[in-house]
Amino acid sequence: MTQRTVGVLVMAYGTPSSLDEVESYYTHIRRGRKPSPEQLAELVERYKTIGGVSPLNEITRKQTEGLERILNGSGAVRYRVYTGMKHAKPFVADTVKQMAEDGIREAVGVVLAPHYSGMSIGTYIEAAQKAAEEHGGPTLAFVNQWYMQPQFLRTVEKRLVAALAHFSGEERPGVRLLFTAHSLPERILQTGDPYPEQLKETAAALADQIGHANWGLAWQSAGRTPEPWLGPDLLDVLRDLNEQGTRSVVICPVGFVADHLEILYDIDVECNALAKELGMKLVRTEMLNAADDFLQAVAAVVHEHTTKE
């Protein structure tokens, strides 16, 4: 009997592989509009600050390899895991084409972001579906969200506990726990987009699991466009907390799963600089990256969406 093969399309944001690619990368994000020379210089400087390139592409590669290993650890189904990026090579459409050429007939599509928004997860799904239609397959079952997957919550809980351990037992009740995610334009609220509510659900569940009542939400890394973005902004929240007398903060970027510019610069550089200026003690939770406990959660989601024969 021939072993059944199921493809897995792991979709991620992508990042420049070198400083020379920063301009083309951000031009792609901006739908063909190049960043101004001033914007480009600032972006390049941010990458230089975190070491020249973001580790995201390498982390995504390790996530893909680890997920395939875990998925194929048991069971009658053979999984072939592929990576498709939104803004860098290999692009989602090109990867779907490769899957079709490899003879993959059925596949599960999953984005490495837990919370659904039509402006984020929805665009990945749209790109993959369009490519599958153009190339006559594969048939894709998409994971829309996995923000309350039990194993995912346990992996974040473990890192929250480790972050809070930086404070003494007496300090802990006064530690403000801030859950963060990437901001999106406020116009998503007009369509009933579930993204903000899903973040609240995840945050509330995690705070309950660790028994920490002193928590809140903040948005980070908003785009620099004229339209309003979801708030409050993380930097503004830190300033407000300081005025209220809070001196201890743990940031949990629960909307992200890997170290990249929004973590290594926006939090580790900008937020840490502000916290130091304000005299606050700031600790960030460790990112999930390619840790086995996290990939077990993604594998469970893929198994749940594998069509039963």
N, C-alpha and C positions, 0 to 999 in steps of 0.2 A: 504494500500500500504506500502510495506516494505521500510524503509528509506535507501537510498543508503549510503554505507560506503566506504570512501576512506582513505587509509593509507598514512601517511607522514613519510618518512624516513629522519630524520634530522641527518646529518653527521658532525662530528667535530673531531678535532685532538686528544683530550684526553691528560691526564697528570697523573703523578704518584699520588696515593692517600696518600702516606706516603714516608718518606725518604728511607724506606726499599725497596720501589719499583723502586727507581731511576735507579738502575743498569739494571733490567730487562726491564724497559721502554726504556732506550736508546739502549739496545741490540736489542730490536724489531725495533727501528728506523733504526739501523745500519745493519738490515737484518741478525741478528744472531752473529754479531761481538761485543764482549763485549768492553766497554770503558776501557782504561788502568786505573790502580789504580790512576794515577795522574789526568786523565780526570774525573774519577768518584768523586774524592775528590773535584775537582773544581765545578762540577755540584751540588754535595750535598751542598757545601758552598753557592752556588747561591740560592738554595731553602731556606736554613736557613736564608739568608739575607732578603728574602721577607716573612718570617714568618713560614717557615718549609714546607709548601705545597703551590702549586698554587691554586687559587680559581676557576680555569677554569672548573673543573668537576661540582662544585656546580652552577656556572653560567650557564653552558650548561643545567643542570637539570631545572633551573628556566626558561631558554629560551624555552625549550621544553614544559613545563607546560603552560607558558604564550601564546605560539603560539597555542596550542590546545584550550585554552580558547577563544582566539580571533577568530580562525577559526570556532568555533562552536557557535559564538555569533549570527549568523543569517544564513539563507539559508536552503535549503532542504537536503543538503549533511551533513552527520556525518563524522567528521574527527577523526582518531585515530593516534596520533603522537608518534613516536618511536625515540629513540636515538641510533646511531651506531657510534663507535669511530674507528679511524684509528690505534691508537697505544695503546689503553687501553680498558679494559672491560667496557661495552659490545662492542665487536668488530662488525664492519659493517656486516660481514657474519653471525654472530650469531643472530644479530637483524633481518636480512632478514629471517632467518630460523624461528624465533619466529613469525614474521608477517605471514608467510605461515601457521604455525601451528594454528594461531589465526583466520584463514579463510580470511585474507585480500587478495583480488583478484586484486585490482588495487591500485596503490600508486604513490605518487610524491616523488622523491628524491631530496633533496636540501642540499648543503654544506654550513656551516656557514662561508663562505669566498666569497666576492663579485666578485673577478676577476678570470678568467679561465686560467689555465695552464695545459698542459698534465701531468706535473709532480706533480700537486696538485689535482685539481678537477678531472682530468682525472683518477687518480688512485682510488679515491673514487668510481666513477661511475663504473669502471672496477670491483672492488671488489663486489659491490652490484649486478651488472648484473650477474656475475658469480654465486653468491649465489642464486639468483632468478632462474637461469637456473637449478641449482642442486636440488632445492626444489620445482620445478614446480610452481613458482610464488613468489610474486605477479608480475603482469605486471607493470613495472616502467616507468614513464615519468620523465626524469631528467631535472633539471634546470642547464644549463651549466654555466651561469653567471648572475649576477644581479647588476653590477657595475654602471649602469646608471638609475636604478629604481628611479623614481621621489621622492617617499617618503623616500627612503634611503638617497638620496642627501639632502633632507630637514633636516633629523635628524642630519647629519654630519654638515650641514651649521649652525644649531642652536648651536652646540658645538664649532664650529669655532668662531662664534660671541662672545660667552662667554669667550673663551680663549683670544681673542684680546682685550676684555674689561679690561684685566689686565694692559693694556698700555694706556697712555693718548692719547687724540686726536692728539696731536702734535707728539707723538712717533710713532703712528701707521703706517704711510707711510714707516718708516724705519725698521719696523718689518719684518724679513724674515720668510715667511711661508714655512715650509718643509713638504711635503707629503711623507710618508714612507710606505713601504711594505716589506715583508720578501724577502730577496734575494734568487735567485735560480741559479744553475750553468749556466754559459754563453752558454753552448751547446744548450740551448733551442732556442737560436736565429737562429741556423742553420736549424731548422725545421719550422721557421715562427711562433713560439708560440706567441699567442696574448697578453700574460701577461703584458709585459712592456708597450705596446701601450694602453691597457685598463686602466692601472694605470694613464697614461698621460691624457687620456680622462676624467677620474673622477676628477683628480686634476684641470685640466683646467676648467671644468664645475663649480666646487666648488669655485675656485678663481674668476670666472666671476660672480657667484651668489652673492658673498659678496663684489665684487668690489675691490679686493685686487690684485694689479698687481705685487707685490714683492713676488714671490713664486718660488719654485723649487722642485725637486724630489731627494730623497735619498733612498738607500737600507740599510736594517739593518739585523742583526742576521744571517749573512752568516755562512754556515757550515765550519768546519775546515777540509777541504780536500785539496789535492794537486791541484785540478783543479780550474780554475778561476771562480769567482761568479760575478753576476751582480753588478755593481757599478755606481756611487760612494757610498762608505760606509758612513753612517750617521756621524760617529765620524770624519772621514776625512773632510766631508763637514763643520762641525762645526769649525774645525781648519782653514779651508780655509776662511770661513766667518769672523772669528776673524782677520785673517791677512788683510782682505779687509776693516776692520773697523766696521763690523756689531756687535752690542752689544745686540740686541733683537731678539729672535727667538721663534716661535710657531711651535711645532711639532704636526702634525696630522697623526697618524698611520692609514691611511685610508684603508690599506690592511688587517687590523685586526678588529674584532668586539667585543673583550672581553679582560678583564684584565687577563694576564697570564705572564709567565716568560719573554717573549720577550718585554712586556710592563713594567712590574714592576721591572725588573732588567736591561735589556738592555737600556731602556730609563730612567726610574726613578732613577736608581742607576748610571750606567755608564755615560750616557749623562749628567745627572745633575752634577756629579762629575767633568766632563771635563768642563762644562759651568762655574761652580764655579771657577775652576782653571784659566779659561780664562777671568773671569770677565764679563761673559755674563748673561743676564736675559733670562731664558728659561722657557716656559710654554707649557705643553702638553694638548691637548684636552681630555675631558672626554670620556671614552670608552662607547660604546653603551650597552653592557651587556644585561640585560633583560628588558630594558626600553620599555614601551608600544609603543612609537612612532617608535622605531626600529622594534619591532615585528609586527607592522601593515604593515611595508614594506615587511617583509618576508611572511606574510600572503597573501599580494597582489600577490606576485610572485607565491605562491602555488596555489592560485585561478586561475591565468592565465594558469597554467600548468595542471589543473584538466581537464581531458578529458570530453568533453561535450557529453551528451547522446542524 
